[in-house]
Amino acid sequence: MDKFRELESWIEKGYVLIVVSKNKILHKSKEGGVVALCKLIKNDRDLLNGAIVMDKIVGQAAAKLLVYGNVKKVITLFLSKGAKGVLTQNEVEFFSKNLVENILDKEKKSTCLMDRLSFKKSAIEICDIVLKNEDVL
């Protein structure tokens, strides 16, 4: 199955984050944004090590978290230019269906909060902010 079709089939089932290693699904989440990724890093970061991550949307904040998790490959429908830079700089292989300038907020009016914060924050700082405020994100 084509990598984008596989991701789209997971999205149709409501999943937006899927972690695969050695052709086995290790983790899947219906929780959007970077919250699910931060929870995974906090609770089972080793799961990401060397894995392939399929995520519906990858912005710069998510890219920093994926690099911190030491993923091998990222497959996404939407990748921001900032995320592309982070993944490229850290030599993480990626496949994206759409390259976008920025990841937008839910109202699609401005750059999402996490991507704005990610310019000056490390992956650990991003997770601290997300996990302390997940009820409002």
C-alpha positions as CSV (number, residue, x, y, z in Angstrom):
1,M,0.0,0.0,0.0
2,D,1.2,3.5,-0.9
3,K,2.5,5.3,2.2
4,F,0.0,8.2,1.8
5,R,-2.9,5.9,1.2
6,E,-2.0,4.0,4.4
7,L,-1.9,7.2,6.4
8,E,-5.2,8.4,4.9
9,S,-6.9,5.0,5.7
10,W,-5.8,5.5,9.4
11,I,-7.2,9.0,9.3
12,E,-10.5,7.8,8.0
13,K,-10.7,5.6,11.1
14,G,-10.0,8.6,13.3
15,Y,-6.3,8.1,14.0
16,V,-3.9,11.0,13.4
17,L,-0.6,9.6,14.9
18,I,0.7,6.1,14.1
19,V,4.1,4.7,15.2
20,V,5.4,1.7,13.3
21,S,8.6,-0.4,13.7
22,K,9.5,-3.5,11.8
23,N,6.1,-3.5,10.1
24,K,4.2,-3.6,13.4
25,I,1.9,-0.9,14.8
26,L,3.4,0.1,18.1
27,H,1.1,3.0,18.9
28,K,-1.8,4.8,17.4
29,S,-3.7,7.8,18.7
30,K,-6.9,9.7,17.8
31,E,-5.7,12.7,19.9
32,G,-4.7,15.6,17.6
33,G,-2.0,18.2,17.9
34,V,1.2,17.6,19.7
35,V,-0.5,16.5,22.9
36,A,-0.4,12.8,21.9
37,L,3.2,13.1,20.9
38,C,4.2,14.7,24.2
39,K,2.4,12.0,26.2
40,L,4.2,9.4,24.2
41,I,7.6,11.0,24.8
42,K,6.8,11.3,28.5
43,N,5.5,7.8,29.0
44,D,7.4,5.7,26.4
45,R,9.9,7.7,24.5
46,D,11.9,4.5,23.5
47,L,8.9,3.5,21.4
48,L,9.9,6.3,19.0
49,N,13.5,5.3,18.7
50,G,14.2,4.3,15.1
51,A,10.5,4.1,14.3
52,I,8.5,5.4,11.4
53,V,5.9,7.9,12.4
54,M,2.8,8.7,10.4
55,D,1.2,11.9,11.4
56,K,-1.6,13.9,9.7
57,I,0.1,17.3,10.2
58,V,3.7,18.0,11.2
59,G,4.7,21.5,12.1
60,Q,7.9,22.7,13.6
61,A,6.9,21.8,17.1
62,A,6.1,18.3,16.1
63,A,9.3,18.0,14.1
64,K,11.4,19.0,17.1
65,L,9.5,16.3,19.2
66,L,10.1,13.7,16.5
67,V,13.8,14.5,16.4
68,Y,14.0,14.3,20.2
69,G,12.3,10.9,20.0
70,N,15.0,9.8,17.5
71,V,12.5,8.7,14.8
72,K,13.9,7.2,11.6
73,K,11.2,8.4,9.2
74,V,8.2,10.7,9.1
75,I,5.2,10.4,6.7
76,T,2.7,13.2,6.7
77,L,0.0,14.8,4.6
78,F,1.0,18.4,5.6
79,L,4.5,19.5,6.5
80,S,5.5,23.1,7.3
81,K,8.6,24.6,5.9
82,G,9.9,25.0,9.4
83,A,9.4,21.3,10.1
84,K,11.1,20.4,6.9
85,G,14.1,22.4,8.0
86,V,14.2,20.7,11.4
87,L,13.9,17.2,9.9
88,T,16.5,17.9,7.2
89,Q,19.0,19.4,9.6
90,N,18.7,16.4,11.8
91,E,18.8,13.9,8.9
92,V,15.4,12.4,9.5
93,E,13.9,11.0,6.3
94,F,10.4,12.4,5.5
95,F,7.7,12.1,2.9
96,S,5.0,14.8,2.7
97,K,2.1,15.1,0.4
98,N,1.8,18.9,0.9
99,L,4.5,21.4,1.9
100,V,3.0,24.5,3.5
101,E,4.4,27.8,4.8
102,N,3.0,27.4,8.3
103,I,0.6,25.1,10.2
104,L,-2.5,27.2,11.0
105,D,-4.6,27.4,14.1
106,K,-8.1,25.8,14.2
107,E,-9.6,29.0,12.8
108,K,-7.1,29.0,10.0
109,K,-6.2,32.6,10.6
110,S,-2.7,32.5,12.0
111,T,0.2,30.2,12.7
112,C,-0.7,27.7,15.4
113,L,0.4,28.5,18.9
114,M,2.8,25.5,19.2
115,D,4.6,26.4,16.0
116,R,5.0,30.0,17.3
117,L,6.4,28.7,20.6
118,S,8.7,26.2,18.9
119,F,10.9,28.9,17.4
120,K,12.4,29.6,20.8
121,K,11.8,26.3,22.7
122,S,13.4,22.9,22.9
123,A,11.5,19.7,22.6
124,I,11.5,19.3,26.4
125,E,10.2,22.8,26.9
126,I,7.5,22.2,24.3
127,C,6.3,19.1,26.1
128,D,6.3,20.8,29.5
129,I,4.1,23.6,28.1
130,V,1.8,21.1,26.3
131,L,1.3,18.7,29.2
132,K,0.6,21.5,31.7
133,N,-1.9,23.1,29.4
134,E,-3.4,20.1,27.4
135,D,-6.9,20.9,28.5
136,V,-6.8,24.2,26.6
137,L,-4.8,23.2,23.6
